[in-house]
Amino acid sequence: MSNPPATQYSISLQVTLENVPGVLGRLAESIGAAGGNIYAVDSFVAKGDVVDREIVVNCSSVEHQTVVVDAVQNTDGITLHDWWDRTFRMHEGGKVEVLSLCPVGDMDDLSMAYTPGVARVCTAIAEDESLADTYTIRKNTVAIVSDGTAVLGLGDIGPKGAMPVMEGKALLFKEFGGVDAFPICLDVSSPEEIIETVIRLAPTFGGINLEDIAAPGAFQVEEALKEALDIPIFHDDQHGTAVVTLAALENALRITGKKMADLSIVISGVGAAGVAIGKILLGAGATNIVGVDSKGAVYDGRDGLNSWKQWFAENTNPDAKQGALSDVMHGADVFIGVSAPDVLTVDDIDNMNPEPIVFAMANPDPEIRPELVVGRVAVMGTGRSDYPNQINNVLAFPGIFRGALDARATDITEGMKLAAAKAIAESVSDADLTPTNIMPSVFDRHVSMQVAEAVAQAAVADGVVRSS
């Protein structure tokens, strides 16, 4: 099934039209016949016999962009001057920059911001290192660390290939949490090198967000850094995904009336995200979870399990179910997918219990497309923004770090993650909650602040805040 036209493949067209009736209609007809969807007309300048326009068209792929461009070029009365891919244009020069927080307009400013006045602050911090949290950027700065080994659905594309994602993450930290975050993409060849490098960088940052590091190395890196450092360490692919998944499930249960403890849950994908989802659901009261990887159901005693999958096996699948995904879907209440496209079938959905809940979160293509299960599920969610119920980490990580930094937390605990999930879920009121609206908008700035407040309170309750 081909993808529908979408913004991520949108193009801008700079065109001149003959200023006579029918030309604009011919242009729209040509674009539509080529499968493009006119998204916006950004400018209109009439110049006597001609009209200059900039038109935005959503396409379905890179190849489709050229089809639309050819159609425009071959339309009578139209001159195409230029066109560009809007996504690439947005990334030109990067997406973040460093801004100064204080003016340097005269010698007095310079003498305080830099030498000689800065020496007084340096000396104070050297005598009491906790002052760095007040008088340097550590107070509000997070490192976004990746080795580029597991970037989105692209796999191991290296540190430079990972940079646009990490820049985007920094943009979202600032936009939704007011947190200054900086991408740190490392050219390393082992988890040990990541660990060593981050430990050496840690004095600069108030927290570390690990991103797009392949499992099982991601588990090793997080575990070692949490042990070595006294600042919050958070692997968003694991815990951010887990937090928003729990929030979505809590609200889906409000709709169906089912109880967490009674659910039969199947998780497709037992990598970093799948293990973390299993862990947070167990902490929220789930009792019957079965994980499935490329080799089938994960159970205690299965050969070839790494230490993290072994933990998962020992704490889930109480009936020791075996077999492929289709085998364990019989009688399930909930499907959570963090795996691969199109691994779930309509027959699998039909074999679930009444009023099933399906979260197909593989990106960019889900485990099953929502249009295939209309009328078959009680609640459907994905990781995509072009379907209802987007289960998106941006609802979690900015607020989690905002709360952790505000509380001067030394760790991010399971209690803080549960508090974040609860805050996200509760931000959808009973009046607004529907089967197609179980998650708040990622553009609702109040959500991050609610998450931050809940996380800060949980940090105090869990005893992981600095006293000085």
C-alpha positions in Angstrom: 0.0 0.0 0.0 1.5 3.3 -1.1 1.8 6.1 1.5 -0.6 9.1 1.2 0.9 12.5 0.5 2.4 13.9 3.7 4.2 17.0 4.9 7.6 15.2 5.4 7.7 14.9 1.6 6.3 18.3 0.8 7.8 20.6 -1.8 7.7 24.3 -2.5 7.1 25.4 -6.1 8.0 29.0 -7.3 5.8 29.5 -10.3 4.6 32.3 -12.6 1.1 31.9 -14.1 -0.4 33.7 -17.0 -2.9 36.2 -15.5 -5.9 34.8 -17.4 -8.9 32.8 -16.2 -8.4 29.0 -15.9 -4.7 28.9 -15.5 -4.7 28.3 -11.8 -7.4 25.7 -12.2 -5.2 23.9 -14.8 -2.3 23.9 -12.4 -4.4 22.5 -9.5 -5.8 19.8 -11.9 -2.3 18.8 -13.0 -1.0 18.5 -9.5 -4.0 16.5 -8.4 -3.7 14.2 -11.4 -0.1 13.5 -10.5 -1.2 12.5 -7.0 0.0 15.6 -5.2 -2.0 17.5 -2.5 -1.9 21.3 -2.5 -1.2 22.2 1.1 -0.8 25.9 1.0 -0.4 28.9 -1.3 2.2 31.0 0.5 2.4 34.2 -1.6 0.5 36.0 -4.4 2.1 38.8 -6.4 0.3 40.1 -9.5 2.5 41.7 -12.1 0.3 42.8 -15.0 0.0 39.9 -17.4 1.4 37.4 -14.9 1.0 36.2 -11.3 3.9 34.9 -9.1 3.0 32.3 -6.6 4.7 30.0 -4.1 2.7 26.8 -3.8 3.3 24.0 -1.2 2.4 20.5 -2.3 2.5 17.3 -0.2 3.9 14.3 -1.9 4.2 10.7 -0.9 7.9 10.0 -1.6 11.1 11.4 -3.1 10.2 9.8 -6.4 6.7 11.2 -6.3 8.2 14.7 -5.9 9.7 14.5 -9.4 6.4 13.3 -10.8 4.6 16.4 -9.4 7.4 18.7 -10.6 7.2 17.2 -14.2 3.4 17.7 -14.2 3.8 21.3 -13.2 6.4 21.9 -15.9 4.2 20.5 -18.5 1.1 22.6 -17.6 0.2 25.3 -20.2 0.5 28.8 -18.9 2.8 27.9 -16.1 6.5 28.7 -15.7 8.4 26.8 -13.0 11.3 28.9 -11.7 12.5 26.8 -8.8 11.4 24.1 -6.4 12.8 22.5 -3.2 12.2 19.8 -0.7 10.9 21.7 2.4 12.2 19.1 4.9 15.8 19.5 3.6 15.4 23.3 3.4 14.4 23.3 7.1 17.6 21.5 8.0 20.0 23.8 6.2 22.6 25.0 8.6 21.1 22.9 11.4 18.1 23.5 13.7 19.7 24.9 16.9 22.1 27.7 17.8 23.8 29.1 20.9 22.5 32.4 22.2 24.0 34.6 24.9 22.1 35.2 28.1 23.8 38.5 29.1 24.9 41.6 27.2 28.5 42.5 26.5 28.1 46.1 25.4 31.0 47.7 27.3 34.1 47.1 29.3 32.1 46.7 32.5 30.1 43.9 31.0 33.2 42.3 29.7 35.0 42.5 33.0 32.2 40.6 34.8 31.3 38.1 32.1 34.9 37.3 31.4 38.3 38.3 32.8 39.0 39.4 35.5 35.6 39.0 37.2 35.0 35.5 36.0 37.9 34.3 38.1 36.0 35.0 41.3 33.2 32.7 40.2 35.7 30.0 39.1 37.4 30.1 42.5 34.1 29.8 44.3 33.1 26.8 42.3 36.5 25.2 42.8 36.0 25.5 46.6 32.4 24.3 46.4 31.6 22.3 43.3 27.9 22.3 44.0 27.9 26.0 43.0 28.3 24.9 39.4 24.6 24.0 39.4 23.8 27.6 40.1 26.5 29.6 38.3 27.0 27.7 35.1 24.9 26.2 32.3 24.8 22.9 34.2 21.6 24.1 35.9 19.6 23.8 32.7 21.7 21.9 30.2 21.4 18.3 28.9 23.6 16.3 26.6 21.9 14.3 23.9 24.3 11.4 23.4 24.2 9.0 20.5 26.6 6.7 18.5 24.2 6.5 15.6 23.8 2.8 15.8 20.0 2.6 15.9 18.5 5.8 14.4 14.8 5.7 14.0 14.0 2.9 11.6 17.2 3.6 9.7 19.5 1.4 11.7 23.3 2.0 12.1 23.9 5.2 10.0 26.8 6.5 12.1 27.3 9.6 14.2 27.1 12.2 11.4 24.0 10.6 10.0 22.4 10.8 13.5 23.0 14.5 13.9 19.7 15.7 12.4 17.7 13.6 14.9 19.8 14.8 17.8 19.4 18.4 16.7 15.7 17.9 16.4 15.7 16.4 19.9 17.5 19.6 21.2 14.9 21.7 19.5 12.1 19.8 21.2 13.8 20.0 24.6 13.9 23.8 24.3 10.5 24.3 22.7 8.5 22.1 25.1 10.5 22.1 28.3 12.7 25.2 28.3 15.7 22.9 28.6 19.0 23.8 26.8 20.1 20.5 25.2 23.1 19.9 22.9 23.7 17.0 20.5 26.8 14.9 21.2 27.2 12.3 18.4 30.2 10.0 19.2 32.4 8.2 16.8 33.0 5.1 18.9 33.0 1.4 18.3 31.8 0.0 21.7 29.5 0.7 24.6 32.6 1.0 26.8 33.8 3.9 24.7 30.5 5.7 25.1 30.6 5.2 28.8 34.1 6.5 29.1 33.4 9.5 26.9 30.2 10.6 28.7 31.9 10.3 32.1 34.6 12.7 30.9 32.0 15.1 29.5 29.6 15.0 32.5 31.0 18.1 34.4 29.5 20.2 31.6 25.9 18.9 31.9 23.1 18.7 34.4 21.7 15.5 32.8 22.3 13.0 30.0 19.7 11.9 27.5 20.8 8.7 25.7 19.4 8.3 22.2 19.4 5.8 19.3 22.0 3.5 20.8 21.5 -0.1 19.7 20.5 -2.8 22.2 21.9 -4.5 24.1 24.6 -1.9 24.3 22.1 0.7 25.3 21.2 -1.2 28.5 24.9 -1.5 29.4 25.6 2.2 28.8 22.7 3.4 30.8 23.4 1.1 33.7 27.1 2.0 33.9 26.4 5.8 33.7 23.7 5.6 36.3 26.2 3.9 38.6 29.1 6.3 37.8 27.4 9.7 37.7 25.2 11.7 40.1 23.1 13.4 37.5 19.9 12.1 35.8 20.6 9.5 33.1 17.7 8.8 30.8 17.5 6.6 27.7 14.6 8.1 25.9 14.2 5.1 23.4 13.5 3.0 26.5 11.9 5.1 29.1 10.3 7.9 27.1 8.5 5.3 25.0 7.5 3.4 28.1 6.1 6.5 29.8 3.9 7.6 26.9 2.8 4.0 26.3 1.6 3.7 29.9 -0.2 7.0 29.7 -1.9 5.9 26.5 -2.9 2.6 28.0 -4.3 4.2 31.2 -6.6 6.3 29.1 -7.6 3.4 26.8 -8.6 1.6 30.0 -10.7 4.6 31.0 -12.6 4.0 27.8 -13.0 0.2 27.8 -13.4 -0.1 31.6 -10.8 -2.9 31.7 -8.4 -3.2 34.6 -4.6 -3.3 34.3 -4.3 -6.3 36.5 -6.7 -8.3 34.4 -5.1 -7.6 31.0 -3.4 -10.0 28.7 -0.7 -7.9 27.0 1.4 -8.8 24.0 4.5 -6.7 23.2 6.0 -7.1 19.8 9.7 -6.2 20.0 11.9 -7.0 23.0 14.7 -4.5 22.5 15.3 -1.4 24.5 11.8 0.0 24.2 10.0 -3.3 24.6 11.9 -4.2 27.8 11.3 -0.8 29.3 7.6 -0.9 28.4 7.3 -4.3 30.1 9.0 -3.0 33.2 6.8 0.1 33.6 3.6 -1.8 33.0 4.6 -4.3 35.7 5.2 -1.4 38.0 1.7 -0.1 37.1 0.1 -3.4 38.1 0.1 -5.5 34.9 0.4 -9.2 35.6 0.3 -11.0 32.3 2.7 -9.8 29.6 4.2 -11.8 26.8 7.0 -10.4 24.7 7.7 -11.5 21.2 11.0 -11.0 19.2 12.1 -12.2 15.8 12.5 -15.7 17.2 9.1 -15.9 18.8 7.8 -15.6 22.3 10.3 -14.8 25.1 10.1 -17.2 28.0 12.3 -18.3 30.8 14.5 -21.1 29.6 14.7 -20.0 25.9 18.2 -20.3 24.6 20.2 -17.3 23.5 18.7 -14.6 25.6 21.0 -11.7 26.6 20.9 -10.5 30.2 18.1 -7.9 29.6 15.9 -10.3 27.7 16.6 -12.9 30.5 15.3 -10.4 33.0 12.2 -9.8 30.8 11.7 -13.6 30.6 11.9 -14.1 34.3 9.4 -11.3 35.0 6.8 -11.9 32.3 5.0 -14.7 30.4 3.7 -16.5 33.5 2.2 -19.3 31.4 5.5 -19.8 29.5 3.7 -19.3 26.1 5.8 -20.2 23.1 5.4 -19.7 19.3 5.1 -16.9 16.8 3.3 -13.6 17.3 0.1 -15.0 15.8 0.2 -17.8 18.3 0.2 -15.6 21.4 -2.3 -13.1 20.1 -5.2 -15.4 20.8 -7.2 -14.0 23.8 -5.0 -10.9 24.2 -6.5 -7.6 25.4 -3.7 -5.3 24.4 -1.1 -5.3 21.6 1.9 -3.0 21.9 4.2 -2.9 18.9 7.7 -1.5 18.9 9.1 -3.7 16.2 8.6 -3.7 12.5 6.0 -2.9 9.8 3.1 -5.2 8.9 3.9 -8.0 11.4 0.3 -8.0 12.7 -2.6 -9.2 10.6 -6.4 -8.6 10.6 -6.8 -12.2 11.7 -4.6 -11.6 14.7 -6.8 -8.6 15.7 -9.9 -10.8 15.3 -8.4 -13.4 17.6 -8.0 -10.9 20.4 -10.5 -10.5 23.3 -13.5 -8.1 22.8 -12.7 -4.4 22.7 -9.0 -4.9 22.0 -6.5 -2.1 22.4 -3.8 -1.8 19.7 -0.8 0.4 19.8 1.2 -0.1 16.6 4.1 2.2 17.2 6.8 1.2 14.7 7.9 4.2 12.7 7.5 5.3 10.0 5.3 2.3 9.1 3.3 0.6 11.9 2.8 -3.0 12.7 -0.6 -2.8 11.1 -2.2 0.2 9.4 -5.2 1.8 11.3 -7.4 1.7 8.2 -7.3 -2.1 8.2 -8.8 -2.4 11.7 -11.6 0.2 11.6 -14.5 -1.3 13.6 -12.4 -4.2 14.9 -10.6 -2.4 17.8 -11.8 -0.3 20.7 -8.8 2.0 20.6 -6.0 2.3 18.0 -2.8 4.3 18.5 0.4 4.7 16.5 3.6 6.7 16.6 2.6 8.8 13.6 1.2 12.3 13.6 -1.1 11.7 10.6 -3.3 9.2 12.5 -5.3 9.8 15.7 -3.8 8.9 19.0 -0.1 9.6 18.3 1.9 8.1 21.1 4.9 10.4 21.0 7.9 10.7 23.3 7.8 14.5 23.1 5.0 14.4 25.6 7.5 12.9 28.1 11.1 13.7 27.9 11.0 17.6 28.0 8.9 17.6 31.1 10.8 14.7 32.8 14.1 16.6 32.5 12.5 19.9 33.4 11.2 18.4 36.6 14.5 16.5 37.3 16.6 19.7 36.8 14.2 21.8 38.8 14.3 19.4 41.7 18.1 19.0 41.4 17.6 15.3 41.1 20.6 12.9 41.0 18.6 10.2 39.2 15.4 9.4 37.4 13.6 6.7 39.3 10.8 4.4 38.4 8.5 6.5 40.6 9.3 9.6 38.6 8.5 7.8 35.3 5.2 6.5 36.7 4.4 10.1 37.9 5.1 11.4 34.4 2.8 8.8 32.8 0.0 9.7 35.3 0.4 13.4 34.6 0.2 12.9 30.8 -2.9 10.6 31.1 -4.7 13.0 33.5 -4.1 15.9 31.1 -6.9 14.5 28.9 -10.1 15.3 30.7 -13.1 13.0 30.9 -15.0 15.4 28.6 -12.2 15.3 25.9 -11.5 11.6 26.2 -12.7 9.5 23.2 -11.5 6.4 21.4 -9.7 8.7 18.9 -8.4 11.2 21.5 -6.6 9.3 24.3 -3.5 11.5 24.2 -3.0 15.2 24.7 -1.7 17.3 21.8 2.1 17.5 21.6 1.6 21.2 21.1 -0.2 21.7 24.5 2.6 23.4 26.5 0.7 22.8 29.7 1.4 19.1 29.5 5.2 19.4 29.9 4.7 21.7 32.9 2.3 19.2 34.5 4.8 16.4 33.9 7.6 18.5 35.3 5.7 19.3 38.5 4.8 15.6 39.0 8.3 14.4 38.3 9.8 17.0 40.7 7.4 15.9 43.5 8.2 12.2 42.8 12.0 13.0 43.0 11.5 14.5 46.5 9.3 11.5 47.5 11.9 9.1 46.3 14.8 10.9 48.0 16.9 11.6 45.0 17.4 15.4 45.3 20.5 17.3 46.3 20.2 18.9 49.7 22.7 21.6 48.9 
